[in-house]
Amino acid sequence: MNEIKTNRQAERQEYREHITGSILFRIEEDLLDVIPADFSEEDRQGIIEQLLPESKHVLDALGVAELQNEGALYRHIAGAVANAKFLVHRLQEKKNRA
């Protein structure tokens, strides 16, 4: 009985990790789409590394049903993209001042 429960928990955790990984990949791709191509790889990665941990933290707090809710995920992705655009704008302003 305990072995079945343990297997079920492991399967549920593996499924959750798969969903989370897929969502983080989608977020990263969407973020890369809004970062200008003329930004250095270091700047691009800096923006990604600033935003992805926040997304992972949010996703880790959600249940499987919430992770499967397209509307909620769309809103989160849209927020991450808006944050990326803000960081791009801020970095461009900083470069223009230098």
Secondary structure, DSSP 8 states (H G I E B T S, - for coil): -HHHHHHHHHHHHHHHHHHHHHHHHHHHHHHHHHS-TTS-HHHHHHHHHHHHHHHHHHHHHS-HHHHT-HHHHHHHHHHHHHHHHHHHHHHHHHHHH-
